[in-house]
Amino acid sequence: MAIVEVVVPQLSESVAEATLLNWYKKPGDAVKRDENLIDVETDKVVLEVPAPSAGVIVEILCEDGATVVAGQVLAKIDTEASASASVPAAAPAPAAAPAPAAAPAAAPAPSSSVDGSVAMPAAAKMMAENKLSADQIAGSGKDGRITKGDVIGTLNAPAAAPAPAAKPAAAPAAAKPVSLLPEVKAPLDPSTLIEGRPEQRVPMSRLRARVAERLVQSQQTNAILTTFNEVNMKPVMDLRNKYKDKFEKEHGAKLGFMGFFVKAAVAALKKYPVLNASVDGNDIVYHGYFDIGIAVGSPRGLVVPIIRNADQMSIADIEMKIAEFGQKAKDGKLSLDDLTGGTFSISNGGVFGSMLSTPIINPPQSAILGIHATKERAVVENGEIVIRPMNYLAMSYDHRIIDGREAVLGLVAMKEALEDPARLLLEL
C-alpha cells in the first residue's frame, strides 16, 4: 500500500484559514490524477483541491464545513489500490460497527434509520420532537445522512400530511422550526418567506464576511466624501452604435460601455495622480501603474477582479478582460491573483438600474468611481431644453489625502473624456 496525502493548498499571505465546501468523492472511490476532490472557500476565492495521484480514497480526515489551514491533511489516497479492490477493504469498517451496536440502545432512536442512513444530531432531535422515523425522510447529506433541512422539508411538504394521521400532535410541532436550514447551501428562495411569519438563518460565506469586514474598516478608517457630476452619454452611444458590429467581428468581443469608463478613469488618474494613490501609515504611496478593479456580482457575492496596466490596454483588450472576469466569477474560477492589488476601482450599479449611490472605497485604495443607469432626461444646451441620455457619476474619495479640488477636477476630466471620446484617442 502506497499512501499519498491530500493537503490544503497554499493560501495567500492575508488568508489564515479556509472552509471546506463539499467533497465530490467518498472513501472507497477511485480518483484520477488532478481530478477535483473538494472545493475550499477562502475570504477571496474558491479553490479546487486536485488529487495528487491516481488511486483510491482510503480515508477522509475533514468533513464538509470544517475550518482548515494551508498544508493540513484532508484525505489519504492509496495509489496501488483499485476501486473494485477497495470495496472489500472498506467492508470491514461497517462490519466493525455492530460491535458498538449495543451503545445505540442508550442513544436516541432517531439517530439511526433504514437503509443504513444516519441522522445528524440536530435532525435526530427534531425527529424525536415531531415523532418522525428515519424511513419517512430521504437523507440528502453525505452517505445518505439525514440533515436538519431534510426534516424541515418533510414537515413542510404536503406529503407529510399522513404523519399527523398517525399522531395528530405532530401537526402543531411543525410550526416550531423557525431557525431554518444552516446546512442549506442553495440560494434563498424568496417564495419561502412570504407566507406566515417564518425566519431563515443562513451563515455568512467567508467571502461575504470578509466583504462586510472590509467595508466597515473602510468606513472607520477613511474620511470618505463623495462628489457627483452628470455626463451626456450620447457621443459614446453614437460611437458604439456605429462600430459595435465591426468591433465584435474584428475582436470577438462586444463593445460595451465599461471600456470607455475605464479609459476615461485612467486619463483622469494620469492628470491627478493622488486619485491613484494609497495611504500607508503616515505615507502617501503614489503608484506609477494603473490597476483598475471592476466590481462584479457573483453567486458568492461581490468580487473585484483587477485589470492590470489598464493604461497600456486598448478598449478591445479591456472589454475582453471584463468578459473573461464575468465568466470566471459566474463559474467560481477567479484566482487569488485576479483579486489581489488594485489602485482604483469602478462600480457599475447602473446595470441593476441604480440612479445614484455613494460607493465605498476599497482599502487601501483612496478613490472609487460609481456609474449609474443612463436615462433620457431633459437638459439645457445653448439655452434650449433637449432630451439627452444622461448618466450620474459619483466618486468617493479619502479626504485625508485627496482635497476637494483634485476630486472634482478628476471627475470633470472623466466627464469631458466621455462627452468627447476623441480625447481618449488623442490623450487630451
MOZI-V937259 format. One line per field, one symbol per residue. ss: DSSP state (h for helix, s for strand, l for the rest). burial: + if it has 24 or more other ideal C-beta (glycine too) atoms within 12 Angstrom, else -. A space follows every 50 residues. Layout:
ss=???
burial=???
This chain:
ss=llsssssllllllllllssssssllllllssllllssssssllllsssss llllssssssllllllssllllssssssllllhhhhhhhhhhhhhhhhhh hhhhllllhhhslhhhlsslhhhhhhhhhllllhhhlllllhhhlslhhh hhhhhhlhhhhhhhhhllhhhhhllllllslllllllllhhhhlllllls lllllhhhhhhhhhhhhhhhhllssssssssslhhhhhhhhhhhhhhhhh hllllllhhhhhhhhhhhhhhlhhhhlsssllsssllllllsssssssll sssssssllhhhllhhhhhhhhhhhhhhhhhllllhhhhllllssssshh hhllllllllllllslssssslllsssssssllsssssssssssssssll lllhhhhhhhhhhhhhhhhllhhhhhll
burial=---++++++-+---+--++++++-+++++++----+++++++++++++++ +++-++++++-+++++-+-----++++++-+----+---+---------- ---------++++---++++-++++++-++++++-++-+++++-++++++ ++++++---+--+------+--++--+--++-+----------------+ ----+++--++--++--+---+-++++++++++++++-++---+------ --+++++++++++++++++++++++++++-------+-++++++++-+-+ ++++++++-++--+++-+++++++++-++--+++++-++-++++++++++ ------++++++++++++++++++-------------+++++++++++-+ ++---++++++++++++++++--+----
